[in-house]
Amino acid sequence: MIMLVLAGVVVLAAFGCGCVVWAARGGPRWVRGVAAVTLTAGELVRAVQRSDRRRRNPTQSGND
């Protein structure tokens, strides 16, 4: 069961990445919408990773 879920996540990620590339080349409106959602999700994941890293090591300063 977990393999099906992971496979679904991989398929969705690949579809989102494909839509980002297609939208950069001027795809239809729905592709640009999917690309925007994909990029927003990526930014949210990146922000969560940054906050987790800061929480684990608050004494270290500088750029990540």
A tleap script that builds the chain and sets N, CA, C and O, in Angstrom:
source leaprc.protein.ff14SB
mol = sequence {
  NMET ILE MET LEU VAL LEU ALA GLY VAL VAL
  VAL LEU ALA ALA PHE GLY CYS GLY CYS VAL
  VAL TRP ALA ALA ARG GLY GLY PRO ARG TRP
  VAL ARG GLY VAL ALA ALA VAL THR LEU THR
  ALA GLY GLU LEU VAL ARG ALA VAL GLN ARG
  SER ASP ARG ARG ARG ARG ASN PRO THR GLN
  SER GLY ASN CASP
}
set mol.1.N position { 0.826 -1.204 0.000 }
set mol.1.CA position { 0.000 0.000 0.000 }
set mol.1.C position { 0.861 1.256 0.000 }
set mol.1.O position { 0.590 2.208 -0.732 }
set mol.2.N position { 1.927 1.247 0.847 }
set mol.2.CA position { 2.774 2.428 0.918 }
set mol.2.C position { 3.498 2.662 -0.408 }
set mol.2.O position { 3.789 3.800 -0.777 }
set mol.3.N position { 3.784 1.564 -1.121 }
set mol.3.CA position { 4.448 1.696 -2.424 }
set mol.3.C position { 3.522 2.394 -3.423 }
set mol.3.O position { 3.988 3.173 -4.254 }
set mol.4.N position { 2.244 2.126 -3.350 }
set mol.4.CA position { 1.297 2.796 -4.243 }
set mol.4.C position { 1.231 4.291 -3.953 }
set mol.4.O position { 1.167 5.107 -4.872 }
set mol.5.N position { 1.246 4.640 -2.680 }
set mol.5.CA position { 1.213 6.052 -2.293 }
set mol.5.C position { 2.480 6.756 -2.771 }
set mol.5.O position { 2.416 7.848 -3.336 }
set mol.6.N position { 3.631 6.126 -2.541 }
set mol.6.CA position { 4.887 6.722 -2.989 }
set mol.6.C position { 4.941 6.838 -4.506 }
set mol.6.O position { 5.420 7.842 -5.035 }
set mol.7.N position { 4.457 5.825 -5.205 }
set mol.7.CA position { 4.415 5.882 -6.666 }
set mol.7.C position { 3.506 7.023 -7.130 }
set mol.7.O position { 3.821 7.718 -8.096 }
set mol.8.N position { 2.389 7.210 -6.445 }
set mol.8.CA position { 1.491 8.314 -6.786 }
set mol.8.C position { 2.139 9.673 -6.572 }
set mol.8.O position { 1.963 10.588 -7.377 }
set mol.9.N position { 2.887 9.799 -5.488 }
set mol.9.CA position { 3.576 11.062 -5.216 }
set mol.9.C position { 4.623 11.338 -6.294 }
set mol.9.O position { 4.771 12.471 -6.751 }
set mol.10.N position { 5.345 10.297 -6.693 }
set mol.10.CA position { 6.363 10.465 -7.735 }
set mol.10.C position { 5.719 10.857 -9.061 }
set mol.10.O position { 6.234 11.721 -9.771 }
set mol.11.N position { 4.609 10.233 -9.392 }
set mol.11.CA position { 3.907 10.560 -10.640 }
set mol.11.C position { 3.405 12.005 -10.606 }
set mol.11.O position { 3.529 12.731 -11.592 }
set mol.12.N position { 2.845 12.415 -9.483 }
set mol.12.CA position { 2.371 13.798 -9.370 }
set mol.12.C position { 3.523 14.797 -9.461 }
set mol.12.O position { 3.382 15.846 -10.089 }
set mol.13.N position { 4.645 14.484 -8.849 }
set mol.13.CA position { 5.812 15.375 -8.912 }
set mol.13.C position { 6.336 15.471 -10.340 }
set mol.13.O position { 6.669 16.560 -10.805 }
set mol.14.N position { 6.410 14.352 -11.029 }
set mol.14.CA position { 6.878 14.364 -12.422 }
set mol.14.C position { 5.913 15.143 -13.308 }
set mol.14.O position { 6.339 15.896 -14.185 }
set mol.15.N position { 4.616 14.963 -13.081 }
set mol.15.CA position { 3.613 15.709 -13.848 }
set mol.15.C position { 3.748 17.211 -13.589 }
set mol.15.O position { 3.673 18.015 -14.519 }
set mol.16.N position { 3.947 17.583 -12.329 }
set mol.16.CA position { 4.108 18.996 -11.987 }
set mol.16.C position { 5.344 19.591 -12.622 }
set mol.16.O position { 5.311 20.711 -13.133 }
set mol.17.N position { 6.443 18.839 -12.589 }
set mol.17.CA position { 7.684 19.333 -13.228 }
set mol.17.C position { 7.504 19.478 -14.732 }
set mol.17.O position { 7.978 20.443 -15.331 }
set mol.18.N position { 6.826 18.527 -15.329 }
set mol.18.CA position { 6.546 18.630 -16.768 }
set mol.18.C position { 5.696 19.847 -17.086 }
set mol.18.O position { 5.906 20.506 -18.104 }
set mol.19.N position { 4.747 20.144 -16.230 }
set mol.19.CA position { 3.903 21.322 -16.444 }
set mol.19.C position { 4.695 22.616 -16.288 }
set mol.19.O position { 4.438 23.588 -16.998 }
set mol.20.N position { 5.660 22.636 -15.359 }
set mol.20.CA position { 6.495 23.828 -15.190 }
set mol.20.C position { 7.284 24.088 -16.471 }
set mol.20.O position { 7.367 25.226 -16.933 }
set mol.21.N position { 7.863 23.029 -17.043 }
set mol.21.CA position { 8.634 23.183 -18.285 }
set mol.21.C position { 7.722 23.613 -19.420 }
set mol.21.O position { 8.070 24.509 -20.190 }
set mol.22.N position { 6.561 22.985 -19.532 }
set mol.22.CA position { 5.640 23.311 -20.603 }
set mol.22.C position { 5.135 24.750 -20.462 }
set mol.22.O position { 5.004 25.462 -21.457 }
set mol.23.N position { 4.854 25.173 -19.233 }
set mol.23.CA position { 4.374 26.539 -19.006 }
set mol.23.C position { 5.454 27.557 -19.353 }
set mol.23.O position { 5.147 28.642 -19.847 }
set mol.24.N position { 6.719 27.215 -19.100 }
set mol.24.CA position { 7.809 28.132 -19.451 }
set mol.24.C position { 7.896 28.331 -20.965 }
set mol.24.O position { 8.395 29.354 -21.434 }
set mol.25.N position { 7.413 27.360 -21.718 }
set mol.25.CA position { 7.413 27.454 -23.177 }
set mol.25.C position { 6.097 27.988 -23.724 }
set mol.25.O position { 5.887 28.015 -24.937 }
set mol.26.N position { 5.209 28.415 -22.825 }
set mol.26.CA position { 3.964 29.035 -23.271 }
set mol.26.C position { 2.808 28.075 -23.429 }
set mol.26.O position { 2.069 28.159 -24.410 }
set mol.27.N position { 2.636 27.179 -22.503 }
set mol.27.CA position { 1.542 26.208 -22.572 }
set mol.27.C position { 0.189 26.846 -22.314 }
set mol.27.O position { 0.098 28.050 -22.077 }
set mol.28.N position { -0.860 26.037 -22.359 }
set mol.28.CA position { -2.212 26.542 -22.102 }
set mol.28.C position { -2.396 27.011 -20.662 }
set mol.28.O position { -1.526 26.817 -19.813 }
set mol.29.N position { -3.527 27.623 -20.411 }
set mol.29.CA position { -3.782 28.226 -19.105 }
set mol.29.C position { -3.768 27.199 -17.975 }
set mol.29.O position { -3.227 27.480 -16.905 }
set mol.30.N position { -4.345 26.027 -18.182 }
set mol.30.CA position { -4.391 25.029 -17.114 }
set mol.30.C position { -2.984 24.545 -16.750 }
set mol.30.O position { -2.715 24.211 -15.596 }
set mol.31.N position { -2.093 24.511 -17.739 }
set mol.31.CA position { -0.715 24.106 -17.464 }
set mol.31.C position { -0.023 25.162 -16.618 }
set mol.31.O position { 0.738 24.832 -15.708 }
set mol.32.N position { -0.281 26.419 -16.910 }
set mol.32.CA position { 0.308 27.492 -16.103 }
set mol.32.C position { -0.222 27.449 -14.681 }
set mol.32.O position { 0.511 27.755 -13.741 }
set mol.33.N position { -1.482 27.077 -14.507 }
set mol.33.CA position { -2.051 26.934 -13.164 }
set mol.33.C position { -1.396 25.798 -12.387 }
set mol.33.O position { -1.045 25.962 -11.218 }
set mol.34.N position { -1.231 24.645 -13.036 }
set mol.34.CA position { -0.576 23.508 -12.380 }
set mol.34.C position { 0.870 23.855 -12.057 }
set mol.34.O position { 1.373 23.486 -10.996 }
set mol.35.N position { 1.541 24.559 -12.960 }
set mol.35.CA position { 2.927 24.966 -12.722 }
set mol.35.C position { 3.017 25.908 -11.524 }
set mol.35.O position { 3.938 25.796 -10.715 }
set mol.36.N position { 2.076 26.828 -11.404 }
set mol.36.CA position { 2.087 27.757 -10.274 }
set mol.36.C position { 1.889 27.006 -8.957 }
set mol.36.O position { 2.548 27.310 -7.963 }
set mol.37.N position { 0.988 26.032 -8.948 }
set mol.37.CA position { 0.766 25.231 -7.744 }
set mol.37.C position { 2.025 24.433 -7.398 }
set mol.37.O position { 2.401 24.339 -6.230 }
set mol.38.N position { 2.673 23.862 -8.411 }
set mol.38.CA position { 3.887 23.080 -8.191 }
set mol.38.C position { 4.999 23.946 -7.619 }
set mol.38.O position { 5.669 23.546 -6.668 }
set mol.39.N position { 5.202 25.130 -8.189 }
set mol.39.CA position { 6.250 26.018 -7.702 }
set mol.39.C position { 5.951 26.516 -6.290 }
set mol.39.O position { 6.861 26.641 -5.470 }
set mol.40.N position { 4.689 26.799 -6.005 }
set mol.40.CA position { 4.309 27.224 -4.653 }
set mol.40.C position { 4.553 26.110 -3.640 }
set mol.40.O position { 5.043 26.365 -2.540 }
set mol.41.N position { 4.216 24.887 -4.006 }
set mol.41.CA position { 4.458 23.748 -3.109 }
set mol.41.C position { 5.955 23.582 -2.851 }
set mol.41.O position { 6.367 23.290 -1.728 }
set mol.42.N position { 6.757 23.766 -3.882 }
set mol.42.CA position { 8.207 23.679 -3.703 }
set mol.42.C position { 8.744 24.746 -2.776 }
set mol.42.O position { 9.619 24.477 -1.953 }
set mol.43.N position { 8.225 25.951 -2.903 }
set mol.43.CA position { 8.649 27.033 -2.005 }
set mol.43.C position { 8.235 26.763 -0.565 }
set mol.43.O position { 8.986 27.067 0.362 }
set mol.44.N position { 7.051 26.197 -0.367 }
set mol.44.CA position { 6.608 25.857 0.985 }
set mol.44.C position { 7.489 24.785 1.605 }
set mol.44.O position { 7.838 24.872 2.782 }
set mol.45.N position { 7.848 23.779 0.826 }
set mol.45.CA position { 8.731 22.724 1.340 }
set mol.45.C position { 10.086 23.309 1.702 }
set mol.45.O position { 10.659 22.967 2.736 }
set mol.46.N position { 10.599 24.189 0.852 }
set mol.46.CA position { 11.891 24.819 1.124 }
set mol.46.C position { 11.838 25.666 2.396 }
set mol.46.O position { 12.787 25.661 3.179 }
set mol.47.N position { 10.747 26.385 2.607 }
set mol.47.CA position { 10.609 27.217 3.810 }
set mol.47.C position { 10.541 26.357 5.066 }
set mol.47.O position { 11.119 26.712 6.093 }
set mol.48.N position { 9.845 25.237 4.992 }
set mol.48.CA position { 9.761 24.333 6.145 }
set mol.48.C position { 11.135 23.753 6.454 }
set mol.48.O position { 11.508 23.633 7.621 }
set mol.49.N position { 11.881 23.398 5.435 }
set mol.49.CA position { 13.225 22.860 5.664 }
set mol.49.C position { 14.131 23.898 6.305 }
set mol.49.O position { 14.910 23.571 7.200 }
set mol.50.N position { 14.038 25.136 5.861 }
set mol.50.CA position { 14.849 26.204 6.460 }
set mol.50.C position { 14.497 26.404 7.922 }
set mol.50.O position { 15.388 26.537 8.761 }
set mol.51.N position { 13.211 26.428 8.238 }
set mol.51.CA position { 12.808 26.657 9.631 }
set mol.51.C position { 13.220 25.478 10.513 }
set mol.51.O position { 13.617 25.679 11.661 }
set mol.52.N position { 13.130 24.256 9.994 }
set mol.52.CA position { 13.572 23.093 10.765 }
set mol.52.C position { 15.072 23.158 11.024 }
set mol.52.O position { 15.532 22.838 12.120 }
set mol.53.N position { 15.824 23.567 10.025 }
set mol.53.CA position { 17.272 23.653 10.171 }
set mol.53.C position { 17.640 24.708 11.209 }
set mol.53.O position { 18.551 24.502 12.011 }
set mol.54.N position { 16.941 25.826 11.195 }
set mol.54.CA position { 17.212 26.889 12.179 }
set mol.54.C position { 16.828 26.449 13.585 }
set mol.54.O position { 17.516 26.778 14.552 }
set mol.55.N position { 15.738 25.711 13.698 }
set mol.55.CA position { 15.290 25.250 14.997 }
set mol.55.C position { 16.263 24.240 15.598 }
set mol.55.O position { 16.458 24.219 16.813 }
set mol.56.N position { 16.865 23.413 14.771 }
set mol.56.CA position { 17.796 22.401 15.266 }
set mol.56.C position { 19.118 22.989 15.722 }
set mol.56.O position { 19.719 22.502 16.680 }
set mol.57.N position { 19.576 24.035 15.043 }
set mol.57.CA position { 20.875 24.618 15.361 }
set mol.57.C position { 20.768 26.140 15.428 }
set mol.57.O position { 21.220 26.828 14.512 }
set mol.58.N position { 20.177 26.676 16.500 }
set mol.58.CA position { 19.946 28.133 16.566 }
set mol.58.C position { 21.212 28.945 16.797 }
set mol.58.O position { 21.191 30.158 16.587 }
set mol.59.N position { 22.313 28.330 17.219 }
set mol.59.CA position { 23.526 29.098 17.493 }
set mol.59.C position { 24.319 29.402 16.239 }
set mol.59.O position { 25.121 30.336 16.221 }
set mol.60.N position { 24.106 28.627 15.193 }
set mol.60.CA position { 24.873 28.839 13.956 }
set mol.60.C position { 24.254 30.003 13.199 }
set mol.60.O position { 23.036 30.073 13.037 }
set mol.61.N position { 25.109 30.924 12.732 }
set mol.61.CA position { 24.606 32.058 11.976 }
set mol.61.C position { 25.193 31.999 10.580 }
set mol.61.O position { 26.144 31.262 10.318 }
set mol.62.N position { 24.615 32.783 9.694 }
set mol.62.CA position { 25.095 32.827 8.319 }
set mol.62.C position { 24.042 32.300 7.368 }
set mol.62.O position { 22.937 31.931 7.766 }
set mol.63.N position { 24.411 32.277 6.119 }
set mol.63.CA position { 23.478 31.793 5.094 }
set mol.63.C position { 23.423 30.283 5.097 }
set mol.63.O position { 24.399 29.605 5.415 }
set mol.64.N position { 22.244 29.764 4.730 }
set mol.64.CA position { 22.072 28.315 4.683 }
set mol.64.C position { 22.638 27.763 3.410 }
set mol.64.O position { 22.588 26.554 3.186 }
savepdb mol mol.pdb
quit
